[in-house]
Amino acid sequence: MKTFVPHDYQIEGIEFLLTTAMAGLIWKPGLGKTVATLTYLKILKDKGGLKRALIVAPRQVAVNVWPDEIRKWAHVQNLTLDVLHGPKKGDILERSTADILVCTPEGLDWLVKEHPITHKRQFDKVKANVLIVDESSYFRHTTSLRYKNIKSILHQFQRRIILTGTPAPRGYEDLFPQMYILDMGGALGRYITHYRMMFFDAKPRSNGTGNDWVLKPGVEAEIQRRIKPLILHSDAFGKFHMPQLIRQDVVITMPEEAWGVYIEFEKEFYIALAEGVEIMSPHAAARANKLRQMANGFAYDTAHNAPVIHGEKLERLEDLITDLQGEPALLLYEFDADRDRIMDRIPGAVLLTGQNKTATAQIIADFNAGKIPVLLAHPASAGHGLNLQGAALHVIWYGPTWNLEWDEQATARVWRQGNPNAQVFVHTLVARGTMDERVAEVLASKDRSQKLLLEALKRRPQHVVIPPAATTSVLPVATTLQ
């Protein structure tokens, strides 16, 4: 077990949680928000303020990270934890006396669903007074079942906390459901429709499927003012050693024949690559994905087969990995067809996505020990909760992603505190003149928007005067409950 010596920003974060009943920590991955939150729960328990905490987190984070972290740190050994996941989760809940229950968003659906005969819910057995939503951006869609489920139980908790590194991956619209989890409408209103009417203009989509919501000019400052009391943001990278992050695009040029296919599809939305092999795109979003697939070297047809269009990106990937001379690299793919082609082409590549818990733990240990030169993963499964910084110097994106959260979170599996290397390199394979370039531009635009938001939410560290009776041996400053 390890001794927790908190950084200044972690002390500030723990104080913020203790003194704010509705609190959001917006910290970049790798800054230790999990151990800070466990320390908060330990202090809460020591002072008689913890009945039980319910943590809702993505599967990898719920099943691996929270149990591992509570075992790691010596000062939180008086906390107990059970994970409600898998076929025996009902039995676990029935007998549990743990201070902390952890479940996934899917497990939350099981918790809140009424029994068809008794109309009772598993949630009635939880009896928690603290709710912690880890990676709260998973709940950013107000129409999703997971958001509706969590909304139905918010009033049961005296304290509500959200943890995330990317609060607004698509823009300010994403903030509404996350802030609602905290204050049930106090800052941004009770209804997403009212929030949109107040701060956004409706922009009809070109395909006629609805509206996009665009911020009205000059409203960012008002949104920031409203949510600032609920949020503590820190990137803190300047306060301790972090490897230098070096990004580079690895540009490839599509062969002439493949380029002709790409241009034709881009113009017409439809192309027959060969007799009986049709690729159709009914609207712009699907067309953009087809173009990204073509940039990678294939395109799914109507039967979900993946005819190969070119192999340039795959060849360039092979050259890049050869150049790395065995230095460990996390390789991220988005389409299953790319995964299959990479596994066939790259000797020694190990697939992380889709493995069971035991295999995942062993693969991660081997990768961190430098025994696996290429670890292949989908960013949706490798984007949260995995510590892959033990030996890796490189992150490779087989193609740029639209998803800012995936980009930041998956890259941060390697580029994080504790990586022993002086630099971490992020290589993104980009097909010249294709949708790859547009995706990179859009991603950068989203990134700039979010950076402005996070910058506005930063707080200056403030000295908190706390009565001597509240002193705890865990922290080098005293803390108390409100």
C-alpha positions as CSV (number, residue, x, y, z in Angstrom):
1,M,0.0,0.0,0.0
2,K,1.1,3.6,-0.7
3,T,1.1,6.6,1.5
4,F,-0.9,9.5,0.1
5,V,1.0,12.8,0.0
6,P,-1.5,15.1,-1.7
7,H,-0.5,17.9,-4.1
8,D,-1.8,21.4,-3.3
9,Y,-4.5,21.1,-6.0
10,Q,-5.7,17.8,-4.5
11,I,-6.0,19.4,-1.0
12,E,-8.0,22.2,-2.6
13,G,-10.2,19.7,-4.3
14,I,-10.9,17.7,-1.1
15,E,-11.7,20.9,0.7
16,F,-14.0,21.9,-2.1
17,L,-15.9,18.5,-1.9
18,L,-16.2,18.8,1.9
19,T,-17.5,22.3,1.9
20,T,-19.8,22.1,-1.2
21,A,-22.7,19.7,-1.1
22,M,-23.1,19.8,-4.9
23,A,-19.6,19.8,-6.4
24,G,-17.9,19.0,-9.7
25,L,-14.2,18.3,-10.1
26,I,-13.1,18.9,-13.7
27,W,-9.6,17.5,-13.7
28,K,-7.6,16.2,-16.5
29,P,-7.0,12.5,-16.5
30,G,-4.0,11.4,-14.4
31,L,-4.4,14.2,-11.7
32,G,-5.7,11.8,-9.1
33,K,-9.4,12.6,-8.7
34,T,-10.2,9.1,-7.6
35,V,-7.8,9.1,-4.6
36,A,-9.0,12.7,-3.8
37,T,-12.6,11.5,-3.8
38,L,-11.8,8.5,-1.6
39,T,-10.0,10.8,0.8
40,Y,-13.1,13.0,0.9
41,L,-15.3,9.9,1.7
42,K,-12.8,8.8,4.4
43,I,-13.1,12.2,6.1
44,L,-16.8,12.1,5.7
45,K,-17.0,8.7,7.3
46,D,-14.7,9.7,10.2
47,K,-17.0,12.6,11.0
48,G,-20.2,10.5,10.9
49,G,-21.3,12.2,7.7
50,L,-21.3,9.1,5.4
51,K,-24.2,6.8,5.4
52,R,-23.2,5.2,2.1
53,A,-21.9,6.4,-1.2
54,L,-23.2,5.2,-4.6
55,I,-20.7,5.6,-7.4
56,V,-21.8,5.3,-11.0
57,A,-18.9,4.9,-13.4
58,P,-18.1,3.3,-16.9
59,R,-17.5,-0.4,-16.7
60,Q,-13.7,-0.4,-16.7
61,V,-13.6,2.3,-14.1
62,A,-16.3,0.7,-11.9
63,V,-14.8,-2.9,-12.1
64,N,-11.1,-2.1,-12.0
65,V,-10.2,1.5,-11.0
66,W,-12.2,2.1,-7.8
67,P,-11.5,-1.3,-6.2
68,D,-7.8,-1.0,-7.2
69,E,-7.5,2.5,-5.8
70,I,-9.1,1.7,-2.5
71,R,-6.6,-1.2,-2.1
72,K,-3.7,1.0,-3.1
73,W,-3.8,3.8,-0.5
74,A,-3.1,3.1,3.2
75,H,-5.1,6.0,4.6
76,V,-8.5,4.8,3.2
77,Q,-8.3,1.2,4.5
78,N,-11.2,1.9,6.8
79,L,-13.5,2.3,3.8
80,T,-15.2,-0.8,2.3
81,L,-16.4,-1.2,-1.3
82,D,-18.6,-3.6,-3.3
83,V,-19.0,-3.6,-7.0
84,L,-22.6,-4.2,-8.3
85,H,-21.7,-5.8,-11.6
86,G,-22.3,-9.2,-13.3
87,P,-24.9,-11.9,-12.8
88,K,-24.5,-12.0,-9.0
89,K,-24.9,-8.3,-8.4
90,G,-28.3,-8.9,-6.7
91,D,-26.7,-11.2,-4.1
92,I,-23.9,-8.7,-3.5
93,L,-26.4,-5.9,-2.9
94,E,-28.5,-8.1,-0.6
95,R,-25.7,-8.9,1.8
96,S,-23.6,-5.7,1.4
97,T,-22.7,-3.6,4.4
98,A,-20.0,-1.6,2.4
99,D,-19.5,2.1,2.7
100,I,-19.3,2.4,-1.1
101,L,-21.3,0.7,-3.8
102,V,-20.1,1.0,-7.4
103,C,-22.2,0.3,-10.5
104,T,-22.2,1.0,-14.2
105,P,-24.7,3.1,-16.0
106,E,-26.3,-0.2,-17.2
107,G,-26.3,-1.4,-13.6
108,L,-28.1,1.8,-12.6
109,D,-30.9,0.8,-14.9
110,W,-31.2,-2.5,-13.0
111,L,-31.2,-0.6,-9.7
112,V,-34.0,1.9,-10.5
113,K,-36.3,-0.4,-12.5
114,E,-39.5,-1.4,-10.7
115,H,-40.4,-5.0,-10.2
116,P,-43.4,-5.8,-12.4
117,I,-45.4,-7.4,-9.5
118,T,-44.1,-5.8,-6.3
119,H,-43.2,-2.4,-7.8
120,K,-40.2,-2.4,-5.5
121,R,-36.7,-1.3,-6.7
122,Q,-33.3,-2.7,-6.0
123,F,-32.3,0.9,-5.4
124,D,-34.4,0.9,-2.2
125,K,-31.7,-1.3,-0.6
126,V,-28.9,1.1,-1.4
127,K,-29.7,3.7,1.3
128,A,-26.9,6.1,0.3
129,N,-26.6,9.8,1.0
130,V,-23.8,10.5,-1.4
131,L,-23.9,10.2,-5.2
132,I,-20.7,10.3,-7.2
133,V,-21.0,10.2,-11.0
134,D,-17.5,9.4,-12.4
135,E,-17.0,10.5,-16.0
136,S,-20.2,12.5,-15.9
137,S,-20.0,13.3,-19.6
138,Y,-21.4,9.8,-20.1
139,F,-24.7,11.4,-19.1
140,R,-24.6,14.4,-21.4
141,H,-27.6,13.3,-23.5
142,T,-30.9,14.4,-21.9
143,T,-32.8,11.8,-24.0
144,S,-30.7,8.8,-22.9
145,L,-32.0,6.1,-20.6
146,R,-28.9,6.5,-18.3
147,Y,-29.7,10.2,-17.8
148,K,-33.4,9.5,-17.2
149,N,-32.5,6.8,-14.7
150,I,-30.1,9.0,-12.7
151,K,-32.5,12.0,-12.8
152,S,-35.1,9.8,-11.1
153,I,-33.1,9.3,-8.0
154,L,-31.2,12.6,-7.5
155,H,-33.5,13.8,-4.8
156,Q,-32.5,10.8,-2.6
157,F,-29.0,12.2,-2.0
158,Q,-27.8,14.9,0.3
159,R,-24.5,15.3,-1.5
160,R,-23.9,14.9,-5.3
161,I,-20.5,15.0,-7.0
162,I,-19.5,14.7,-10.7
163,L,-16.0,13.9,-11.9
164,T,-14.8,14.5,-15.4
165,G,-11.9,15.7,-17.5
166,T,-14.1,16.7,-20.5
167,P,-17.3,18.3,-19.4
168,A,-18.2,19.7,-22.8
169,P,-16.8,17.5,-25.6
170,R,-19.4,18.7,-28.1
171,G,-19.9,22.2,-26.7
172,Y,-21.9,24.1,-24.1
173,E,-25.1,22.1,-24.7
174,D,-23.4,19.1,-22.9
175,L,-23.2,21.1,-19.7
176,F,-26.9,21.1,-18.9
177,P,-27.5,17.4,-17.8
178,Q,-24.2,17.3,-15.8
179,M,-25.1,20.5,-13.9
180,Y,-28.6,19.2,-13.4
181,I,-27.1,16.1,-11.7
182,L,-25.6,18.5,-9.2
183,D,-28.3,21.1,-8.5
184,M,-31.4,19.8,-10.2
185,G,-31.8,22.9,-12.3
186,G,-30.6,25.6,-10.0
187,A,-27.8,27.0,-12.3
188,L,-29.0,26.3,-15.8
189,G,-32.7,25.7,-15.4
190,R,-34.9,22.7,-14.9
191,Y,-35.5,22.0,-18.6
192,I,-33.1,21.6,-21.5
193,T,-35.6,23.3,-23.8
194,H,-35.5,26.5,-21.6
195,Y,-31.7,26.3,-21.5
196,R,-31.6,26.2,-25.3
197,M,-34.0,29.0,-25.7
198,M,-32.0,31.2,-23.3
199,F,-28.5,30.6,-24.6
200,F,-28.7,29.0,-28.1
201,D,-30.1,29.6,-31.6
202,A,-31.6,26.8,-33.6
203,K,-29.8,26.1,-36.8
204,P,-31.7,23.6,-39.1
205,R,-29.6,20.7,-40.3
206,S,-29.1,20.5,-44.1
207,N,-30.5,17.0,-44.2
208,G,-33.8,18.1,-42.6
209,T,-33.5,15.8,-39.5
210,G,-33.7,18.5,-36.9
211,N,-31.7,21.4,-35.5
212,D,-28.2,22.0,-34.3
213,W,-28.0,24.4,-31.3
214,V,-25.5,27.2,-31.7
215,L,-24.5,29.5,-28.8
216,K,-25.8,33.0,-29.1
217,P,-23.1,35.6,-29.3
218,G,-21.6,36.7,-25.9
219,V,-23.5,34.2,-23.7
220,E,-20.5,32.1,-22.6
221,A,-19.6,34.4,-19.7
222,E,-23.2,34.1,-18.3
223,I,-23.1,30.3,-18.4
224,Q,-19.7,30.3,-16.8
225,R,-20.9,32.7,-14.0
226,R,-23.9,30.4,-13.3
227,I,-22.0,27.2,-13.0
228,K,-18.7,28.4,-11.4
229,P,-19.9,27.9,-7.7
230,L,-20.5,24.2,-8.5
231,I,-17.2,23.6,-10.3
232,L,-13.5,23.3,-9.4
233,H,-11.2,23.0,-12.4
234,S,-7.5,22.3,-12.4
235,D,-5.2,21.0,-15.1
236,A,-2.2,21.3,-12.6
237,F,0.2,19.9,-15.2
238,G,2.8,22.6,-14.3
239,K,2.9,21.5,-10.7
240,F,4.6,18.2,-11.1
241,H,6.5,16.2,-13.7
242,M,4.6,15.4,-16.8
243,P,6.3,14.1,-20.0
244,Q,6.4,16.6,-22.8
245,L,3.5,15.8,-25.2
246,I,4.6,15.9,-28.8
247,R,1.9,15.5,-31.5
248,Q,2.6,14.8,-35.1
249,D,0.5,13.9,-38.2
250,V,1.8,11.0,-40.2
251,V,0.5,11.9,-43.7
252,I,-0.2,9.4,-46.4
253,T,-1.3,9.9,-50.0
254,M,-4.0,7.6,-51.4
255,P,-3.2,5.7,-54.6
256,E,-4.6,7.3,-57.7
257,E,-7.3,4.6,-58.3
258,A,-8.4,4.7,-54.7
259,W,-8.4,8.5,-54.8
260,G,-10.8,8.4,-57.8
261,V,-13.2,6.2,-55.9
262,Y,-13.0,8.6,-52.9
263,I,-13.7,11.7,-55.0
264,E,-16.6,10.0,-56.9
265,F,-18.2,8.9,-53.6
266,E,-17.7,12.4,-52.2
267,K,-19.5,13.9,-55.1
268,E,-22.3,11.4,-55.6
269,F,-23.0,9.9,-52.1
270,Y,-23.2,6.6,-53.8
271,I,-20.8,4.4,-55.7
272,A,-20.7,0.8,-56.9
273,L,-17.2,-0.4,-56.4
274,A,-17.9,-3.6,-58.2
275,E,-20.8,-5.6,-59.3
276,G,-22.9,-6.6,-56.3
277,V,-20.8,-4.5,-53.9
278,E,-22.8,-1.3,-53.0
279,I,-21.9,1.4,-50.6
280,M,-24.7,3.9,-49.9
281,S,-24.8,6.9,-47.7
282,P,-28.3,8.3,-46.9
283,H,-27.2,11.4,-45.1
284,A,-24.2,13.6,-44.4
285,A,-23.1,11.9,-41.1
286,A,-23.1,8.5,-42.7
287,R,-21.3,9.9,-45.8
288,A,-18.6,11.4,-43.6
289,N,-18.0,8.0,-41.9
290,K,-17.8,6.3,-45.3
291,L,-15.2,8.9,-46.4
292,R,-13.2,8.2,-43.2
293,Q,-13.3,4.5,-43.9
294,M,-12.1,5.1,-47.4
295,A,-9.2,7.2,-46.0
296,N,-8.3,4.2,-43.8
297,G,-8.4,1.9,-46.8
298,F,-11.8,0.2,-46.9
299,A,-15.6,0.9,-46.8
300,Y,-18.4,-1.1,-45.4
301,D,-20.9,-2.2,-48.1
302,T,-24.7,-2.8,-47.6
303,A,-24.0,-6.3,-46.3
304,H,-21.4,-4.9,-43.8
305,N,-18.6,-6.6,-45.7
306,A,-15.4,-4.5,-45.8
307,P,-13.9,-4.5,-49.3
308,V,-10.3,-3.2,-49.4
309,I,-9.8,0.1,-51.4
310,H,-6.1,0.7,-50.6
311,G,-3.4,-0.4,-48.2
312,E,-1.4,2.8,-47.9
313,K,-2.3,3.7,-44.3
314,L,-1.7,0.1,-43.2
315,E,1.7,0.1,-44.8
316,R,2.6,3.4,-43.2
317,L,1.5,2.1,-39.8
318,E,3.8,-0.9,-40.3
319,D,6.7,1.4,-41.2
320,L,6.0,3.6,-38.1
321,I,6.0,0.6,-35.7
322,T,9.2,-0.7,-37.3
323,D,10.8,2.7,-36.7
324,L,9.8,2.6,-33.0
325,Q,12.1,-0.4,-32.6
326,G,10.0,-2.1,-29.9
327,E,9.2,1.1,-27.9
328,P,5.7,0.4,-26.4
329,A,2.8,2.0,-28.3
330,L,-0.9,2.2,-27.6
331,L,-2.6,1.9,-31.0
332,L,-6.2,3.2,-31.2
333,Y,-8.7,2.2,-33.9
334,E,-12.4,3.1,-34.5
335,F,-13.7,0.6,-37.0
336,D,-13.8,-3.1,-36.6
337,A,-12.5,-3.7,-40.1
338,D,-9.4,-1.6,-39.3
339,R,-8.9,-3.7,-36.1
340,D,-9.0,-7.0,-38.1
341,R,-6.6,-5.7,-40.8
342,I,-4.1,-4.4,-38.2
343,M,-4.2,-7.7,-36.3
344,D,-3.4,-9.5,-39.5
345,R,-0.6,-7.2,-40.5
346,I,1.2,-6.2,-37.3
347,P,3.0,-9.1,-35.6
348,G,3.0,-9.0,-31.8
349,A,0.0,-6.7,-31.6
350,V,-2.2,-7.6,-28.6
351,L,-5.9,-6.7,-28.5
352,L,-7.1,-5.2,-25.3
353,T,-10.7,-4.4,-26.2
354,G,-13.2,-7.2,-25.5
355,Q,-11.0,-9.1,-23.0
356,N,-12.4,-10.4,-19.7
357,K,-11.3,-8.9,-16.4
358,T,-8.5,-11.4,-15.7
359,A,-7.0,-11.1,-19.2
360,T,-7.3,-7.3,-19.2
361,A,-5.4,-7.1,-15.9
362,Q,-2.6,-9.3,-17.2
363,I,-2.4,-7.5,-20.6
364,I,-2.1,-4.1,-18.8
365,A,0.6,-5.5,-16.5
366,D,2.6,-6.8,-19.4
367,F,2.2,-3.6,-21.4
368,N,3.3,-1.5,-18.4
369,A,6.3,-3.8,-18.0
370,G,7.3,-3.2,-21.6
371,K,6.6,-6.8,-22.7
372,I,4.0,-5.8,-25.4
373,P,5.2,-3.5,-28.2
374,V,1.8,-2.7,-29.6
375,L,-1.4,-2.6,-27.6
376,L,-4.5,-2.3,-29.8
377,A,-7.7,-0.8,-28.3
378,H,-10.9,1.0,-29.2
379,P,-11.0,4.5,-27.5
380,A,-14.5,3.8,-26.1
381,S,-13.1,1.0,-24.0
382,A,-9.6,2.4,-23.4
383,G,-10.7,6.0,-22.8
384,H,-11.4,5.8,-19.0
385,G,-9.8,4.2,-16.0
386,L,-6.8,2.4,-17.5
387,N,-3.3,3.3,-16.4
388,L,-1.0,2.5,-19.3
389,Q,1.8,4.9,-18.5
390,G,4.3,2.3,-17.0
391,A,6.6,2.1,-20.1
392,A,4.8,3.5,-23.1
393,L,6.3,6.4,-25.1
394,H,3.8,6.4,-28.0
395,V,0.1,6.7,-28.8
396,I,-0.9,6.0,-32.4
397,W,-4.3,7.0,-33.8
398,Y,-5.0,5.0,-36.9
399,G,-7.2,7.9,-38.0
400,P,-8.4,11.1,-36.2
401,T,-11.6,10.9,-34.3
402,W,-14.6,13.3,-34.2
403,N,-14.8,12.6,-30.4
404,L,-12.9,15.0,-28.3
405,E,-13.5,13.0,-25.2
406,W,-12.1,9.9,-26.8
407,D,-9.1,11.8,-28.0
408,E,-8.3,13.3,-24.6
409,Q,-9.1,10.4,-22.5
410,A,-7.5,7.7,-24.5
411,T,-4.3,9.7,-25.0
412,A,-4.2,10.4,-21.3
413,R,-4.0,6.6,-20.6
414,V,-0.3,7.0,-21.5
415,W,0.4,10.8,-21.1
416,R,-0.2,11.1,-17.4
417,Q,1.6,11.5,-14.1
418,G,3.9,8.6,-13.4
419,N,5.1,8.0,-16.9
420,P,8.9,7.7,-16.6
421,N,9.7,9.0,-20.0
422,A,10.7,12.6,-20.9
423,Q,8.3,12.7,-23.9
424,V,5.2,11.0,-25.0
425,F,4.5,11.1,-28.8
426,V,1.1,11.1,-30.3
427,H,1.1,10.0,-34.0
428,T,-2.1,10.4,-36.0
429,L,-2.3,8.8,-39.5
430,V,-3.9,11.3,-41.8
431,A,-4.8,10.7,-45.5
432,R,-4.0,13.8,-47.4
433,G,-7.0,15.8,-48.8
434,T,-9.6,13.5,-47.2
435,M,-12.2,13.7,-44.4
436,D,-9.3,12.9,-42.1
437,E,-8.1,16.5,-42.4
438,R,-11.6,17.9,-41.8
439,V,-12.0,15.7,-38.7
440,A,-8.8,17.1,-37.3
441,E,-9.9,20.6,-37.9
442,V,-13.3,20.0,-36.2
443,L,-11.6,18.3,-33.2
444,A,-9.2,21.2,-32.8
445,S,-12.2,23.6,-32.9
446,K,-14.0,21.7,-30.2
447,D,-10.9,21.6,-28.2
448,R,-10.4,25.4,-28.3
449,S,-14.1,25.9,-27.2
450,Q,-13.7,23.6,-24.3
451,K,-10.3,25.1,-23.3
452,L,-12.0,28.5,-23.1
453,L,-14.7,27.1,-20.9
454,L,-12.2,25.3,-18.6
455,E,-10.0,28.4,-18.4
456,A,-13.0,30.5,-17.3
457,L,-13.8,27.9,-14.5
458,K,-10.4,27.9,-13.0
459,R,-10.2,29.2,-9.4
460,R,-7.4,30.8,-7.6
461,P,-6.3,28.7,-4.6
462,Q,-7.8,30.2,-1.5
463,H,-6.8,29.6,2.1
464,V,-9.8,28.1,3.9
465,V,-9.9,28.8,7.7
466,I,-11.2,25.8,9.5
467,P,-11.7,25.2,13.2
468,P,-8.9,23.2,14.9
469,A,-11.3,20.5,16.1
470,A,-11.7,19.4,12.4
471,T,-8.1,18.5,12.0
472,T,-7.3,15.3,10.2
473,S,-4.0,13.5,10.0
474,V,-4.6,12.6,6.3
475,L,-4.1,16.1,5.0
476,P,-1.5,18.7,5.9
477,V,-4.4,21.2,6.3
478,A,-7.5,20.9,8.4
479,T,-10.9,20.3,6.9
480,T,-14.4,20.3,8.2
481,L,-17.9,19.6,7.0
482,Q,-20.5,22.3,6.3
